[in-house]
Amino acid sequence: MSLKITRGLSPHMVLQRDKSGKCDTSFSGECEANGEIELRVLKNGKVLAGFNWRKVGAAKGGHFGATLAGIPAGGPYTVELRVPKATANVVRVEDLLVGDVWILAGQSNMQGAGRRQHAAVPDPRVRACYMDDHWDVAADPIHDVWQAADSVHRPKLNP
């Protein structure tokens, strides 16, 4: 039985903390089984207190929805997800951080291109959502239109 997250959580993602220093986030996906969705959170290979196979949602009719509530600022965390009575399949989302999300926007000066001889060494706590819709450690080059998931961002080869 397969379980696949399609929206809301992905590896290397940063989740926004609230004023109390915690995060609630919803996610969803596809699942061949029906039943409760359970989740646990690991940090450095150990279960985070209060996050050992908690019921967070339900699967029915090929889909599931769930909410991870109260995860504290910090990380990196590994989230494991399962439908316990239907399958032994465990889905892992690794390297999640909970902290502050900053939106940087601009025109050509935000493109991230240029001379990189003296570029800063990437900090593993600073993440970027890249043009191909994946999260990872922010490292030059940040902006590459050729990798864009949405074709509207790719330059036309024949005008």
Backbone torsions as a table, in degrees:
resi	resn	phi	psi	omega
1	MET	NA	129.8	-178.2
2	SER	-100.7	153.4	178.5
3	LEU	-137.3	125.3	-175.6
4	LYS	-138.5	124.6	175.1
5	ILE	-80.8	126.5	-179.5
6	THR	-114.8	-14.3	-178.0
7	ARG	-151.7	133.9	168.7
8	GLY	104.8	-26.8	176.6
9	LEU	-137.8	136.7	174.9
10	SER	-151.3	156.2	-179.7
11	PRO	-55.5	144.8	176.1
12	HIS	70.1	7.9	-176.3
13	MET	-71.9	152.4	170.8
14	VAL	-110.2	126.4	178.0
15	LEU	-103.5	136.1	-176.6
16	GLN	-73.1	128.2	175.3
17	ARG	-80.6	159.0	175.8
18	ASP	-98.7	-172.6	-177.4
19	LYS	-62.0	-25.8	179.8
20	SER	-86.5	-0.8	179.9
21	GLY	83.9	20.1	179.6
22	LYS	-127.4	168.2	-178.8
23	CYS	-132.5	137.9	168.3
24	ASP	-115.2	128.7	179.8
25	THR	-141.6	141.0	178.2
26	SER	-102.5	149.6	178.0
27	PHE	-149.5	165.4	-176.9
28	SER	-152.1	172.6	179.8
29	GLY	-179.2	-159.3	-177.7
30	GLU	-113.5	144.9	-178.3
31	CYS	-153.3	132.3	178.6
32	GLU	-78.0	-21.1	-177.7
33	ALA	-96.2	162.6	171.3
34	ASN	-112.5	145.9	177.4
35	GLY	143.3	-173.0	179.8
36	GLU	-70.6	145.6	172.7
37	ILE	-101.1	128.0	175.9
38	GLU	-115.3	153.5	-175.7
39	LEU	-142.7	145.8	168.5
40	ARG	-134.9	156.3	-178.4
41	VAL	-121.1	131.5	178.7
42	LEU	-114.7	145.2	171.5
43	LYS	-134.2	124.5	-176.2
44	ASN	54.8	37.0	176.9
45	GLY	79.6	-0.2	-179.5
46	LYS	-114.0	146.2	-179.5
47	VAL	-65.7	130.4	176.2
48	LEU	-71.4	132.6	-177.4
49	ALA	-52.4	128.1	178.9
50	GLY	86.1	1.3	-176.4
51	PHE	-125.7	43.1	179.7
52	ASN	-105.4	98.4	179.0
53	TRP	51.3	60.7	175.2
54	ARG	-85.4	143.9	172.6
55	LYS	-71.6	126.5	-177.1
56	VAL	-127.5	-7.1	-178.4
57	GLY	177.9	-163.1	-177.4
58	ALA	-146.3	151.6	176.6
59	ALA	-115.6	136.4	178.5
60	LYS	-161.1	138.2	174.4
61	GLY	62.2	32.4	176.8
62	GLY	90.9	-3.1	-177.8
63	HIS	-133.2	160.7	173.5
64	PHE	-142.3	158.4	173.5
65	GLY	-138.1	145.2	-177.4
66	ALA	-154.3	161.2	176.7
67	THR	-133.3	126.3	173.6
68	LEU	-95.5	114.0	-173.8
69	ALA	-115.1	136.2	170.5
70	GLY	81.0	18.0	178.8
71	ILE	-71.2	128.5	-173.8
72	PRO	-76.5	155.7	175.1
73	ALA	-55.8	141.1	179.5
74	GLY	133.6	-150.9	-177.2
75	GLY	125.5	-164.4	-3.1
76	PRO	-69.4	144.2	-179.2
77	TYR	-112.3	153.0	168.1
78	THR	-115.1	127.1	178.2
79	VAL	-105.1	129.4	176.0
80	GLU	-115.1	139.6	-173.1
81	LEU	-131.7	140.8	179.1
82	ARG	-155.5	162.7	168.1
83	VAL	-111.2	95.6	-165.8
84	PRO	-61.9	-37.2	-175.9
85	LYS	-87.2	-9.1	-174.5
86	ALA	-108.1	-28.2	-173.5
87	THR	-159.0	155.9	174.9
88	ALA	-91.3	-1.6	-178.6
89	ASN	-63.6	124.9	176.7
90	VAL	-118.7	127.7	177.4
91	VAL	-99.3	135.2	-178.7
92	ARG	-115.5	136.1	170.7
93	VAL	-118.8	114.2	-172.1
94	GLU	-103.7	155.2	170.4
95	ASP	66.1	44.1	175.6
96	LEU	-88.0	141.5	173.5
97	LEU	-118.5	149.9	172.2
98	VAL	-120.6	123.0	-177.5
99	GLY	-173.0	-133.6	-179.0
100	ASP	-110.5	131.9	177.0
101	VAL	-101.6	125.6	178.5
102	TRP	-112.1	133.1	177.4
103	ILE	-100.9	119.4	176.3
104	LEU	-108.9	127.2	-177.9
105	ALA	-140.4	149.4	179.5
106	GLY	179.9	-162.9	179.6
107	GLN	-105.8	-133.3	-174.4
108	SER	-61.4	-26.8	-180.0
109	ASN	-72.5	-10.1	177.4
110	MET	-99.5	3.9	-173.8
111	GLN	-68.7	-28.7	178.8
112	GLY	83.8	15.8	177.8
113	ALA	-100.8	160.0	178.6
114	GLY	141.2	-169.6	179.8
115	ARG	-73.2	128.3	-176.3
116	ARG	-114.3	21.5	-178.3
117	GLN	-61.5	-34.2	-177.3
118	HIS	-115.8	32.9	-179.0
119	ALA	-66.3	146.2	178.3
120	ALA	-65.6	148.0	175.1
121	VAL	-70.5	130.5	-178.6
122	PRO	-58.3	137.3	176.5
123	ASP	-98.9	123.2	-176.2
124	PRO	-62.4	-12.7	178.4
125	ARG	-88.3	-7.6	-180.0
126	VAL	-105.8	122.6	-174.4
127	ARG	-119.5	160.7	176.0
128	ALA	-137.2	147.9	170.4
129	CYS	-97.7	111.0	-172.6
130	TYR	-79.8	168.6	-177.0
131	MET	-59.4	-24.8	178.6
132	ASP	-91.4	19.1	174.0
133	ASP	65.8	31.8	172.0
134	HIS	-120.4	150.8	177.5
135	TRP	-95.6	143.4	175.4
136	ASP	-163.6	176.0	176.0
137	VAL	-59.5	135.1	-179.3
138	ALA	-71.7	117.2	179.6
139	ALA	-146.6	142.8	178.3
140	ASP	-62.9	144.0	-7.7
141	PRO	-83.0	137.9	-179.4
142	ILE	-79.1	-39.8	-170.3
143	HIS	-110.8	115.7	177.8
144	ASP	-137.2	98.9	-175.9
145	VAL	-60.7	-23.8	-179.8
146	TRP	-68.9	-19.3	178.3
147	GLN	-97.2	1.0	-174.5
148	ALA	-58.1	132.7	176.9
149	ALA	-69.1	-33.6	-179.3
150	ASP	-96.9	121.9	-174.7
151	SER	-62.9	-18.1	179.9
152	VAL	-63.2	-22.8	-178.9
153	HIS	-87.3	-15.5	-177.7
154	ARG	-83.7	134.7	177.6
155	PRO	-65.1	147.9	177.5
156	LYS	-78.6	136.8	178.7
157	LEU	-80.1	-33.9	179.3
158	ASN	-121.8	102.6	-177.8
159	PRO	-63.9	NA	NA
